[in-house]
Amino acid sequence: MIVVHHLNNSRSQRVLWLLEELGLPYEVKRYERNPASMLAPPELRAIHPLGKSPVLDDGDIRVAETGAIVEYLLDAHDPEGRLRPARGTADGRRFSYWLHYAEGSAMPPLLLKLVFAQMPKRAPGLLRPIVNGIAAKAQRTFIDPQLKAHADWQERELAATGWFAGPSFSAADIMMSFPLEAAASRAIDLSAYPHISRFLTAIHARPAWKRALERGGEYAYA
């Protein structure tokens, strides 16, 4: 039995979604964030030294990191390549790019946005105006332009087919779902990005996405 070590409000939701798309049976082992710090509980360190989610167990095989888990599941459980274009093709290369871009390039500015937005709230009272000024300037001059550049790029890429790796839905779209949903939640105005908006509407309509949400529970990005 496949076991997913699943943290609420986390990127592990994508692993549940992929498992649903593949039609694989799995068990969800749940962990809850500390409501004050929003950090994962120490029990996750017993699963992986970094105490991060997702982690997947498949028999005696343990895999961490969402992209690595996606690749493992496709290699081990999708021999027909239903959710991955053929390697060596143009779409296959696009698939590899977006699979790694989702965490390697798209998420860092979104994380910075979240951190700098929280800084003034966590600063001591007397320092709050100073911290607020620094955080606002960092967002205005560096983070927000980065987020716009990424959103503009994603919008152009989705214009052709509505998907990231060719004419059909693939696991690259599953990987890209988290950064796009996070951006829509706290970084971009979807009215300026119709192709991103249509992409999000399309993935939310997929039966497997809905089943994964039922298994993993509601989640938030703000």
Protein Blocks (a to p, Z undefined) as FASTA:
>chain_A
ZZddddehiaklmmmmmmmmnopacddddddddfklopacfklmmmpmnlpacdddehja
ccehjklmmmmmmmmmmmnommbccehiaklmmmmmmmmmmmmmmmmmmmmmmmmmmmmm
mpcfklmmmmmmmmmmmmmmmmmmmmmmmmmmmmmmmmmnopanbjbdcfklmmmmmmmm
mmmmmmpcfklmmmlmmmmmmmmmpmklmmmmmmnopadfZZ
